[in-house]
C-alpha cells in the first residue's frame, strides 16, 4: 500500500510539472536546442489553451490531427507557450512565457512563431482554414525559403 501511495504521489507531481500536449515541450530553450541539433523547424505556439476559442479550434482542427502529428514528428520541434486563465503555471514557466511573448511581440492568441533550425524567425502564423493539410502546405512553403 505504501508503494502504491508513493507511486500515486509521483504521478501527481509529474502531471503537475508539465501541461504541454503529447509531443510538445514547454521548455523553449530545450526545444530550440533540439531543433538546431536535428536541423528542424521550431513551431512555437503562443496559446491560451484553456480559454481562447481560436486556440482551441487550432488545436482541434490542426495540431490534434493524425496528419499533422505525423508531419510534425518528422519535420518539427513543437513548443507550447501557454497563457492559461484557469490553470496555474509554475512561476519559472510563467516568467519564461512572458519574456518570450515580449521578445516575439505577441499581441493576440493564437500566434504561431516559426523559427528555422538556427532560431531565426521565418514567419508568424495564426489559425487558418483548411485543416492540417493547409497548415502543412504553408510550413512546407516556409521551409523552402
Buried (B, 14 or more C-beta within 10 A) or exposed (E): EEEEEEEEEEEEEEEEEBBBBEBBBBBBEEBBBBBBEEEBBBBBBBBBBBBBEBBBEBBEBBBEBEEBBEBBEEBBBBBBBBBBEEEEBEEEBBEBBEEBBEEBEBEEBBBBBBBBBEEEEBBBBEBBEEEBEEBBEBBEEBBEE
